[in-house]
Amino acid sequence: MVVPPDVASLLDALVAGICQALGENLVGLYLRGSLAMGDFDPATSDVDYFAITERQVSAREFAALAALHASLGQPANPFGDQLEGTFVDRASAWRYEPGRRFPTIGRNEALEWSEHGANWLLERWIVRERGVTLLGPDSRALIAPVSSDDLRAAIRDRLRDWAEFARQTDDPEWRGSRGHKAYVVETMCRALRTLATGELQTKPQAVAWALATLPAPWPDLIGRSRAWRGDPTPDESLNAEVQRFTLWTAAQGEAGLFL
């Protein structure tokens, strides 16, 4: 795994700060996302982590963690506000249960208690199968195996949310950048690839698969979308075809056509 120097220094500060905030309550700390799966792009990627605690984070510990993340988000490190992570107690980490809330931080956000949706089952698979250990035991000792059927079910659940988003054509996010639309296209490719194979792969791998596999007109859209990555230019002219691709992908999931 190749880690840019700014990311490496951020991870050093993150590990030290979490250890200080949690002490003996910290069981393990793991990288997930693009850093763990080998497709980290400094221009577009988050720094994703998954922390496992012995017991639920206390109010005092939460305050210390929130202060840590606020300090890491200062301009001294360009990735300081690109952290995405969570703190899950050992019992809850073992197996995903819907409706549970955990301290969680998103990109350019503050740490808060958030309900974890089905995407966190996907994240458990990544941590267990592809995660990078920063501290603690092998993640396989702390997270139960996630079956292919469970992965597919979680993808279908997430695609229902994406379909709802695609139908909300007045959502402000559709007035956003070409880079965000590239993210939507890549996410759809990865969803389809997971439905087809029963395992998660990197977005670039999923895009390559989709270009070679999907019927027209989608390869044309997917090919063009690669040039949009990281492009901050707003472009609503792309909305209609990206929305159609999102709805088509969700329909594939409901119909089970890639199983």
N, C-alpha and C positions, 0 to 999 in steps of 0.2 A: 504494500500500500504506500503510495507516494503522497505525502502530506505537505502542502505549501507551508513555508516557514511561519507565516502569520497564523495559519490554522493550528500549527503545532504549538505555538506559544499560547494561543487561546485555550487549547486543550489542557496545557500544563496548569494554567490559571484556574480553569474550570474544575479539574480534578482536585487541586489543592483547596479551592474554596468549598467544594461540596464536602470534602473530608472534614474540614473545619466546622461546617454548619451542622453536619449530621453525626459526626463522631462514630460511635459503635453502632449506630442505627443503620449505617451504610453497609449493604451486603455486596453489591457489585455495580459497576458502571461500564456501559457498553456503547460503542458507536453503532449506528444503524444508517439507513439511507445510502446516499451516493458514496460517502466516504467508505462505508463498509463494503459496498457492492462493486466498487472499482470504477465508477463513472463520474467522480467528482469534477465539476466544472467551476473554477473560481468565479466565473462571470455570472453564474446562475444558481449554483447549488447552496443549500442550507448546510449547517453543521448540526447533524441529528444525533441525539443520544437517548439512552434508556437507562435510568437508574432504578435499582431494586433496593428497597429498605427492609429491615427486619419487621418493623411495624409501621403503621400509618404515620406520615409526617405530622408532627405536633405544630401547634400555633407558633411556638418559639422557633422551631426549625424552619417553618415556612417563611417567617419574617427574615431569618438569616439568609435563606436561599433567594428570596425576592431581592434583598439588598445586594447579594452577590451578582445576580443577573443584571441589576440596574448598573452596577459598576462595570461589568464586562461590556455593556452596551455603549460605553463612552467611546468617543472617536479615536482613542489610542490604537484600537485594532479594527481594521476594516470588516472583519467578520464578527465583531462583538455583538451586533444586533441581528445576526443571521442564525442564532441558535434556535433549535427546535428540540425540546426534550420533555421528559416526564419523570415523576418519582412514584413508583408503584410498590406497595408492600409485597413481601415475599408470597403470601397466600394468594393475592390477586394476580401476581405475575405468572404463577404457575399455569393458570387457565383463564382466558378472557371470559368475563361475564358482562353483559350489557347493562347500562344504567349506572355504573360505578363512576365516581368522581375522584380525580387525582390532581395534584399540583402539576401543571403543564404550562409550557411556554411555547409560543409560536414566533415566527419571524417578525421582527419589529414590534413585538408585543411584550407585555409584562407577564410575570408568572402569576397564574390564577388557578383556582380549583375549577376543573373542566370535566364534563362528562365525556367518557371515551366511547366513540362509536365503533362500528365494525372494522374501520381501518386499523384499529389497534390490534386486532387479531393478525392482520397482515404484518404489522410491525413486530409482533412476537415471532412470527416465522422468520423475518429477516434477522432479528437479534439472535435467535437460536441457531439458524442454519448458516448465516453469513456475517453475523456480528463480530466486531473487533473488541476484545476485552481491554479496557483501560485499567480496571481494578476489579479484583474479586475472582470467584471461581468460574469455571467453564459455564457459559449460559445454559447449556443443555441440562445442567443439574438444577436449574431454577425455573425453566420454562418447559412445559409439556410439549410433546410433538404436536404439530398442527397438520391435520390430514389434508390431502388434495381436495376432498369434498368440502371441508371447512373453508379452505381458501376460496374455492369457487363460490360458495354461498356468501362469503364476505364480499367478494367482488360484485356479485349480483346486487347485494344490499347497497353498496356504494354507487353502483350504476343507477339505481333508482333515484338517489340524491342528485346525481349528475343530470339525469333526464329532467328532473324538476327544475334544476338550474337552467338547462337549455331552453325550457319552455318559458322561462321568465325573461323575455327578450328586453324588458325595461330595467333589468338588474344593472346597477351602475358598473359592475365588473365587465359587462359587455362593451362598455365604452373605454375599456382599458387598452393596454399595449398589445402589440403583436407578440411580444414575449409571453404574455399570459395566454394568448391563443395557441402558441406553440406548446405551452405546458398542457393545455387541455387536450390537444391532439396526441401528444406523447402519452398522456395518462390513459386515453382511450386505447392506444396501441398496446400498452402494458396490460390493461384489463382483458383485452381479447387474447393476448398471448397467455395469460394466466388461465383463462377459461379453457384454452386449447391444451395446455400442458399440465395444469395442476401445480405449477410452481411459479414463483416470482423471478423475474430477470430484470436486468437494468433497462432503463428507458431506451438507450441507444440500441441494445439488442432487440428490444420489442419493436422499435421503429424499423430496423432492418428486416425483421420477420414480416411485419405488416406490409412493407413495400413489395415483398416477394409473394405474399399470400393473399391479400385482400382483393376483392373484385373492384373493377372500375365503378365509380370515379375516385375511390379513396386513395390509391397510390399517388395520384397527381397532387391531391391536397397534402398528403403526408410528406411528399418530397419537397414541396414548396415551403412547408412549415419549418423545415430544418434551418432555413435562412432567417426565420423570425426569432430564433432563440436569443434572449437577452436584448432584443430590440425594444426600446422604450416608447417607440412611436405609436400613438393611438391610431387605430385603423378599423372603423366599424364596417368597412366594406367586406371584411373577412367573416363577419359574424354569422351570416346565414349558412355558409357551407360548414363552418365549424359546429354550429348548432345542429345541423342535419347529421353530421358524422357522430356527434354525441348521442343523438336520439337513435340512430341506426345501431350504434354499439350497445346501447341499453337494450334494444329489442333483441339483439343476438343473445345477450345474456338471459333474457326472459325465455327465449325460445330454446335455449340450450344447443344452439347450432354449432358451437365450437367444442362440444364435448366429444 
